[in-house]
Amino acid sequence: MAPKKSPTRHERLEYQAFGEPRPAELRSPSKPSGDLVVILAGDAMFGIELERPAARGLVEFGDRLAEALLDDGHAVVRPAGFDAVRDAAGCIDATRNLLTAARRSTEGHQCSVVGLSATAPLLAVATAELDVRSFVLVSPPILETYGNRPERMELALAEALGVPAEIAAEIGTLNPMQVGGEVAERALVVHGAADTVVPAADAIGWRASLAASGVGAGRLEVAFAEHDLEPSADVAIDGILTFLGREAR
């Protein structure tokens, strides 16, 4: 007989985004023993359509990661998707407001953040100096390449990521790889060896840039895995759990 799961507490959080209060869900085990973990995906902050296979796969990966984190004693916050006319500044402000609301709801617990694909550079520019313990970047693209030049973003990449080229380019002007070194003292970059959306060179570059800033940065390359970490998502999730579990308890 499988062990019975401990009860999970559900709570609705609100944070300001694009001029209106927006919902996020806080789930926590009855006796949290790890960090509060905020998982950010493109459907919430960028309004990415989940009909896109790359976006849908990563959101499903986030679902599985959230369940594993709960089983491991972590509280988890995930914002819901919403409709809005978006720009880069609004995405950044919304992310900061979400992190502030999450921290306020669980005083006494340290906070870690997980950015799925294009939300990783968004977190880098939005959460610097917000007292985050750990930063996990999953399949992160390098957006500096497109800074002030949205036309440089190849149509195939823009379509796959689902992020408007103008927003990606504007975030790129804010040097997310450089300021990402101010998010947390430790970071883990996770990517699939067979990713056909974001090249492995981007993950290698992110890890090198974070390490150069003095961050204790590691890199987990998942064999045979695509952008959404399939068919090896369990390997990625186990690596993230191990990373977040270090010094957390």
N, C-alpha and C positions, 0 to 999 in steps of 0.2 A: 504493500500500500504506500502511495506517495505521501510524503510528509505534508501536513496541512499548513497552508500559507497563513502567516499572521495577518490580522485585519489591516486594511489600508485606509487612512483618513483622506478624504477629498475636501478641498477647499478652493473656492473661486477667488482669484486675485484680480484686481483691476489696476491698469496703468494707463497713462496718457500716451496716445499715439495719433498723430495727424489731427489734433484738435478734439479728439473724443476719447472717452474711457473705453479701453479694450480689455477683453477677458483673457485670463491665463489660468491654467489648472495647476494647483499644487497638490501633489499626492505624497503622502509620507507613511512609513511604517509606524506601528503603534509605539515602537521604541527606537527612534532614529539613532544610528551609531556612526554614520559617516557624514561627509559633506552634503550640503544642499547642492544639487546639480541642476543648472539651467541648460536645457537643450534647445538650441535655436535652429530652425529649418527655414527654408526659403518661402514656404507657403505663408508664414506669418509676416515676416518683415518686408519681403519683396513682393508678396502677392503672386508667387509663382503658381501657375496652373498645374495641378497634380495629374493632368492628362499627359504631361511630359514624362516619359519613362524614367529619365535620370532623376527628376524631382520626386516622383512617386516612390521610386526605390529607396531614396535616402530618407524620406519621411517614414517609410516602413522600417528601415533600419533604426531610426530614432525611436519608433514604438518598441521594438525589441530591446533596444538598449535601456529604455526607461524601465521596462519590466525587470530586467536583470539588475539594474541599480536598486530598485525597490527591494528585491529579494536579498540584496547585499547590504541593506540597512540605510540606504541613502534616501532623502527626500528629493523629489524631482519636480521641476517647474517646466511647463511647456505652454507657450502662448498659442491661442487659436488663430486661424486665418481670418482675415477681414478684408472688406472692400474699401479702398481709398485711392485717391490720386497721390502717388508717391513721388518723392524726390530723395536724393541722398541724405540731405540734412535731416529730413523727417525720419528716415530710417535710423540714423544715428541717435537722434533724440529719443525715439521710441525704445531703442535697445537700452539706452542708459536708464530710462524710466522703468523698464521692466526689471532690470537688475536691482535698482533701488527698492522697488516694491517687493521683490523676492527676498532681498536681504532683511527688510523690515519685518517680514512675516515670520522669519525663523531666526530671531536673535539668539546668539549663543552658538550657532553652527557656522562653520566656515563655508564659503561658497566657491564652487568650481563651475566652469562654463565649457560647453561643448558646442562648437560651430560646425554645422554640416555644409560642406562645399563653400559656396559664395558667402555664407554667413560667417565664416571664419575670419576673413579680412574685415567684415563689418564689426564683429566683436573686437577685433584688434584696435580699431580706431575709436570704438564707443566705450570700452570698459577700462581703458588705461587709468590707473590710479583709483580704482574702485575697490581695492583690497580683495582681489580674487586670489584664491590659493593655487588653483591649477587651471590650465588652459589646454583643452583637447581640440585639435583641428582635424577634421575628417575630410579627406579628398579636397584640400584647399587649393584654389587657383591663385596665381599671382596676378593681381589687378594693376600693379604699377605699370605694366606694359601698355595699358590703355589710358593712362593718366592724361587728361585733357585731349585725348584723341579717340573718341568712341568709334570712329570709323575703322580703327585698327582691329577691333574685336571681330574675329571671323564670324560670319553668320551662323555657321554650324555650332560654334561654341556658345554664342548668345542664345541660340535656340535650345541647346541642350541644358544650359544652366537656367534659362528662363528669366534671367536678370536683364532689365533694359540696359542697353549698351551705355546710355548716358549716365545712369546711376553707377554702373561698374566703373566707368572712366573717372567719375568724380571721386568715388571712394579711393581709386588708385592714386589720385593727386595728393591724398593725405598720408601716403607712405605707410600703409598698414603693416608691412613687414618690419619696418623700423620701429614704429610706435608699439607694435605687438610685444616688444621686449619689456614694455611697462605694464603689461596686463597681469602677469603672475611670475613667480620665481621659478616655476616649473611648467613644462609643456610637453605634450606628446602629439606628434604628427602621424596620422594614420592614413594610409592610402593603399589602393589595390595595384598590384603589379601589372594587371592587364587593363587598367583604366584607359578607355578610349575617348574620354571627355576631357579630363585634365591630365596632362602628362606627368609621369613620375618626377621629372625634373623640377616641377613646381613644388612638390612635397620636399624634395631634397633642398631646394632653395629656401623654403620656409624654415626648415630645421637649422640650416647653416646660419641664417639671419638671426634667429632667436638665440642660438648659441653664442654668436658674436656679440650680442647685447648682454651677455652674462646670465641668460636663462638656462636652467638645467633642462635641456631639450633632448628628447629622444625621438626616434622615428621607427614606426612599425609598418613594414611593407608586407602586405598580405598576399601570399602567392595565389595566382590564378584569379584574383578578385577584380571585379569591374568597379566602376565609379561608385556604385551603391554597396560595395563590398561583397556582393554575391559572386560565387556560391560559397564564400568562406566567411560569412558575417559572424559566425560564432567565434572564430579566431580573433577577429577585430574586437568583438565585445569582451572576450576574456582578457585581451590585452589592455583595454580601457579600464576594466574593473581592477585589474592588478595595479595599474598605474595610480588610479584614484585611491586605492586602498592603502598605499604606502604612506605612513606617518599620519593617516587620517584618524586613527583610533588610539 
